[in-house]
């Protein structure tokens, strides 16, 4: 009888506890909400806020391009394939405000940014893991997103 009671109590405790995955997701959500609250105090467009939040809380690929570039058009054609593997932001620099450009250029220290496009940033939980320019083939982009911290 005691064994049965102990088993029932153990099952009850296990069922009422959150899994590690649930705890991790709850913490990530709290982190995102805190960042969002801080950004809401500033006059930043929603899509740029979303980029900031995601790049600070998960692994993202950011591609800065222009709508006039053949290389950028090839990347744009491959976005659906990339988005299956990683959160992807494709930013046409000639179609955003000056303030947004500054945010994308200054949020992370881009030591090798010369203005040449396409410019690609791999970011994971607020860490700039890698940057590339002049990469536009799908297989090369997939190699970039495999990079770990």
MIBANU-124213 format. One record per residue (C-alpha): chain; x, y, z; residue in three letters; residue number from 1. Coordinates in steps of 0.2 Angstrom, whole numbers, plus 5000, padded with zeros to 4 digits. Example, Ala and Ser with C-alpha at 12.3 -4.5 7.8 and 13.67 -1.06 7.14 Angstrom:
# MIBANU-124213
unit: A, xx: 5062, yy: 4978, zz: 5039, code: Ala, pos: 1
unit: A, xx: 5068, yy: 4995, zz: 5036, code: Ser, pos: 2
# end
This chain:
# MIBANU-124213
unit: A, xx: 5000, yy: 5000, zz: 5000, code: Unk, pos: 1
unit: A, xx: 5014, yy: 5012, zz: 5004, code: Unk, pos: 2
unit: A, xx: 5022, yy: 5008, zz: 4988, code: Unk, pos: 3
unit: A, xx: 5006, yy: 5012, zz: 4978, code: Unk, pos: 4
unit: A, xx: 5004, yy: 5028, zz: 4988, code: Unk, pos: 5
unit: A, xx: 5022, yy: 5033, zz: 4984, code: Unk, pos: 6
unit: A, xx: 5020, yy: 5029, zz: 4966, code: Unk, pos: 7
unit: A, xx: 5004, yy: 5039, zz: 4965, code: Unk, pos: 8
unit: A, xx: 5012, yy: 5054, zz: 4973, code: Unk, pos: 9
unit: A, xx: 5027, yy: 5053, zz: 4962, code: Unk, pos: 10
unit: A, xx: 5016, yy: 5053, zz: 4946, code: Unk, pos: 11
unit: A, xx: 5006, yy: 5068, zz: 4953, code: Unk, pos: 12
unit: A, xx: 5022, yy: 5078, zz: 4956, code: Unk, pos: 13
unit: A, xx: 5029, yy: 5074, zz: 4939, code: Unk, pos: 14
unit: A, xx: 5013, yy: 5078, zz: 4930, code: Unk, pos: 15
unit: A, xx: 5012, yy: 5095, zz: 4939, code: Unk, pos: 16
unit: A, xx: 5029, yy: 5101, zz: 4935, code: Unk, pos: 17
unit: A, xx: 5034, yy: 5110, zz: 4920, code: Unk, pos: 18
unit: A, xx: 5046, yy: 5102, zz: 4908, code: Unk, pos: 19
unit: A, xx: 5063, yy: 5110, zz: 4905, code: Unk, pos: 20
unit: A, xx: 5057, yy: 5114, zz: 4888, code: Unk, pos: 21
unit: A, xx: 5042, yy: 5123, zz: 4895, code: Unk, pos: 22
unit: A, xx: 5053, yy: 5133, zz: 4907, code: Unk, pos: 23
unit: A, xx: 5065, yy: 5138, zz: 4893, code: Unk, pos: 24
unit: A, xx: 5050, yy: 5144, zz: 4882, code: Unk, pos: 25
unit: A, xx: 5043, yy: 5154, zz: 4897, code: Unk, pos: 26
unit: A, xx: 5060, yy: 5162, zz: 4900, code: Unk, pos: 27
unit: A, xx: 5062, yy: 5166, zz: 4882, code: Unk, pos: 28
unit: A, xx: 5045, yy: 5174, zz: 4881, code: Unk, pos: 29
unit: A, xx: 5048, yy: 5184, zz: 4897, code: Unk, pos: 30
unit: A, xx: 5065, yy: 5190, zz: 4889, code: Unk, pos: 31
unit: A, xx: 5056, yy: 5195, zz: 4872, code: Unk, pos: 32
unit: A, xx: 5042, yy: 5204, zz: 4882, code: Unk, pos: 33
unit: A, xx: 5055, yy: 5214, zz: 4892, code: Unk, pos: 34
unit: A, xx: 5065, yy: 5219, zz: 4876, code: Unk, pos: 35
unit: A, xx: 5048, yy: 5224, zz: 4868, code: Unk, pos: 36
unit: A, xx: 5043, yy: 5235, zz: 4882, code: Unk, pos: 37
unit: A, xx: 5060, yy: 5244, zz: 4881, code: Unk, pos: 38
unit: A, xx: 5058, yy: 5246, zz: 4862, code: Unk, pos: 39
unit: A, xx: 5040, yy: 5252, zz: 4863, code: Unk, pos: 40
unit: A, xx: 5047, yy: 5267, zz: 4872, code: Unk, pos: 41
unit: A, xx: 5056, yy: 5272, zz: 4857, code: Unk, pos: 42
unit: A, xx: 5050, yy: 5277, zz: 4840, code: Unk, pos: 43
unit: A, xx: 5055, yy: 5262, zz: 4830, code: Unk, pos: 44
unit: A, xx: 5045, yy: 5254, zz: 4816, code: Unk, pos: 45
unit: A, xx: 5037, yy: 5237, zz: 4820, code: Unk, pos: 46
unit: A, xx: 5047, yy: 5227, zz: 4808, code: Unk, pos: 47
unit: A, xx: 5064, yy: 5234, zz: 4815, code: Unk, pos: 48
unit: A, xx: 5058, yy: 5230, zz: 4833, code: Unk, pos: 49
unit: A, xx: 5054, yy: 5212, zz: 4828, code: Unk, pos: 50
unit: A, xx: 5072, yy: 5211, zz: 4820, code: Unk, pos: 51
unit: A, xx: 5079, yy: 5217, zz: 4836, code: Unk, pos: 52
unit: A, xx: 5069, yy: 5206, zz: 4847, code: Unk, pos: 53
unit: A, xx: 5073, yy: 5190, zz: 4837, code: Unk, pos: 54
unit: A, xx: 5091, yy: 5194, zz: 4835, code: Unk, pos: 55
unit: A, xx: 5093, yy: 5196, zz: 4854, code: Unk, pos: 56
unit: A, xx: 5083, yy: 5180, zz: 4858, code: Unk, pos: 57
unit: A, xx: 5086, yy: 5167, zz: 4844, code: Unk, pos: 58
unit: A, xx: 5097, yy: 5163, zz: 4829, code: Unk, pos: 59
unit: A, xx: 5093, yy: 5174, zz: 4814, code: Unk, pos: 60
unit: A, xx: 5100, yy: 5177, zz: 4797, code: Unk, pos: 61
unit: A, xx: 5100, yy: 5195, zz: 4791, code: Unk, pos: 62
unit: A, xx: 5103, yy: 5199, zz: 4773, code: Unk, pos: 63
unit: A, xx: 5105, yy: 5218, zz: 4769, code: Unk, pos: 64
unit: A, xx: 5102, yy: 5220, zz: 4750, code: Unk, pos: 65
unit: A, xx: 5096, yy: 5232, zz: 4737, code: Unk, pos: 66
unit: A, xx: 5082, yy: 5230, zz: 4725, code: Unk, pos: 67
unit: A, xx: 5093, yy: 5234, zz: 4710, code: Unk, pos: 68
unit: A, xx: 5106, yy: 5220, zz: 4713, code: Unk, pos: 69
unit: A, xx: 5105, yy: 5203, zz: 4703, code: Unk, pos: 70
unit: A, xx: 5114, yy: 5195, zz: 4717, code: Unk, pos: 71
unit: A, xx: 5101, yy: 5201, zz: 4729, code: Unk, pos: 72
unit: A, xx: 5087, yy: 5195, zz: 4718, code: Unk, pos: 73
unit: A, xx: 5094, yy: 5178, zz: 4718, code: Unk, pos: 74
unit: A, xx: 5095, yy: 5178, zz: 4737, code: Unk, pos: 75
unit: A, xx: 5077, yy: 5184, zz: 4738, code: Unk, pos: 76
unit: A, xx: 5072, yy: 5170, zz: 4726, code: Unk, pos: 77
unit: A, xx: 5079, yy: 5158, zz: 4739, code: Unk, pos: 78
unit: A, xx: 5071, yy: 5165, zz: 4755, code: Unk, pos: 79
unit: A, xx: 5058, yy: 5152, zz: 4756, code: Unk, pos: 80
unit: A, xx: 5071, yy: 5138, zz: 4757, code: Unk, pos: 81
unit: A, xx: 5081, yy: 5148, zz: 4770, code: Unk, pos: 82
unit: A, xx: 5066, yy: 5152, zz: 4781, code: Unk, pos: 83
unit: A, xx: 5063, yy: 5133, zz: 4783, code: Unk, pos: 84
unit: A, xx: 5080, yy: 5132, zz: 4793, code: Unk, pos: 85
unit: A, xx: 5082, yy: 5149, zz: 4801, code: Unk, pos: 86
unit: A, xx: 5073, yy: 5165, zz: 4805, code: Unk, pos: 87
unit: A, xx: 5077, yy: 5176, zz: 4791, code: Unk, pos: 88
unit: A, xx: 5077, yy: 5195, zz: 4788, code: Unk, pos: 89
unit: A, xx: 5079, yy: 5202, zz: 4771, code: Unk, pos: 90
unit: A, xx: 5081, yy: 5221, zz: 4771, code: Unk, pos: 91
unit: A, xx: 5081, yy: 5231, zz: 4755, code: Unk, pos: 92
unit: A, xx: 5092, yy: 5245, zz: 4762, code: Unk, pos: 93
unit: A, xx: 5085, yy: 5257, zz: 4748, code: Unk, pos: 94
unit: A, xx: 5067, yy: 5255, zz: 4754, code: Unk, pos: 95
unit: A, xx: 5069, yy: 5259, zz: 4772, code: Unk, pos: 96
unit: A, xx: 5071, yy: 5276, zz: 4782, code: Unk, pos: 97
unit: A, xx: 5088, yy: 5283, zz: 4787, code: Unk, pos: 98
unit: A, xx: 5084, yy: 5279, zz: 4805, code: Unk, pos: 99
unit: A, xx: 5081, yy: 5261, zz: 4801, code: Unk, pos: 100
unit: A, xx: 5097, yy: 5260, zz: 4792, code: Unk, pos: 101
unit: A, xx: 5106, yy: 5266, zz: 4807, code: Unk, pos: 102
unit: A, xx: 5098, yy: 5253, zz: 4818, code: Unk, pos: 103
unit: A, xx: 5103, yy: 5239, zz: 4806, code: Unk, pos: 104
unit: A, xx: 5121, yy: 5246, zz: 4805, code: Unk, pos: 105
unit: A, xx: 5124, yy: 5250, zz: 4823, code: Unk, pos: 106
unit: A, xx: 5115, yy: 5237, zz: 4833, code: Unk, pos: 107
unit: A, xx: 5130, yy: 5225, zz: 4831, code: Unk, pos: 108
unit: A, xx: 5148, yy: 5231, zz: 4828, code: Unk, pos: 109
unit: A, xx: 5151, yy: 5228, zz: 4810, code: Unk, pos: 110
unit: A, xx: 5170, yy: 5229, zz: 4809, code: Unk, pos: 111
unit: A, xx: 5171, yy: 5224, zz: 4790, code: Unk, pos: 112
unit: A, xx: 5155, yy: 5233, zz: 4784, code: Unk, pos: 113
unit: A, xx: 5160, yy: 5244, zz: 4769, code: Unk, pos: 114
unit: A, xx: 5143, yy: 5246, zz: 4761, code: Unk, pos: 115
unit: A, xx: 5145, yy: 5232, zz: 4749, code: Unk, pos: 116
unit: A, xx: 5129, yy: 5222, zz: 4746, code: Unk, pos: 117
unit: A, xx: 5123, yy: 5209, zz: 4749, code: Unk, pos: 118
unit: A, xx: 5129, yy: 5210, zz: 4767, code: Unk, pos: 119
unit: A, xx: 5124, yy: 5195, zz: 4778, code: Unk, pos: 120
unit: A, xx: 5124, yy: 5193, zz: 4797, code: Unk, pos: 121
unit: A, xx: 5122, yy: 5178, zz: 4807, code: Unk, pos: 122
unit: A, xx: 5116, yy: 5182, zz: 4824, code: Unk, pos: 123
unit: A, xx: 5113, yy: 5170, zz: 4839, code: Unk, pos: 124
unit: A, xx: 5105, yy: 5177, zz: 4855, code: Unk, pos: 125
unit: A, xx: 5113, yy: 5194, zz: 4853, code: Unk, pos: 126
unit: A, xx: 5130, yy: 5188, zz: 4847, code: Unk, pos: 127
unit: A, xx: 5136, yy: 5192, zz: 4830, code: Unk, pos: 128
unit: A, xx: 5143, yy: 5175, zz: 4824, code: Unk, pos: 129
unit: A, xx: 5148, yy: 5179, zz: 4806, code: Unk, pos: 130
unit: A, xx: 5147, yy: 5192, zz: 4793, code: Unk, pos: 131
unit: A, xx: 5149, yy: 5189, zz: 4774, code: Unk, pos: 132
unit: A, xx: 5148, yy: 5200, zz: 4758, code: Unk, pos: 133
unit: A, xx: 5145, yy: 5195, zz: 4740, code: Unk, pos: 134
unit: A, xx: 5138, yy: 5178, zz: 4745, code: Unk, pos: 135
unit: A, xx: 5122, yy: 5174, zz: 4736, code: Unk, pos: 136
unit: A, xx: 5121, yy: 5156, zz: 4731, code: Unk, pos: 137
unit: A, xx: 5109, yy: 5145, zz: 4741, code: Unk, pos: 138
unit: A, xx: 5122, yy: 5132, zz: 4746, code: Unk, pos: 139
unit: A, xx: 5134, yy: 5145, zz: 4752, code: Unk, pos: 140
unit: A, xx: 5120, yy: 5153, zz: 4762, code: Unk, pos: 141
unit: A, xx: 5116, yy: 5136, zz: 4770, code: Unk, pos: 142
unit: A, xx: 5134, yy: 5134, zz: 4775, code: Unk, pos: 143
unit: A, xx: 5133, yy: 5151, zz: 4784, code: Unk, pos: 144
unit: A, xx: 5118, yy: 5146, zz: 4794, code: Unk, pos: 145
unit: A, xx: 5126, yy: 5130, zz: 4800, code: Unk, pos: 146
unit: A, xx: 5139, yy: 5140, zz: 4810, code: Unk, pos: 147
unit: A, xx: 5138, yy: 5138, zz: 4829, code: Unk, pos: 148
unit: A, xx: 5143, yy: 5149, zz: 4843, code: Unk, pos: 149
# end
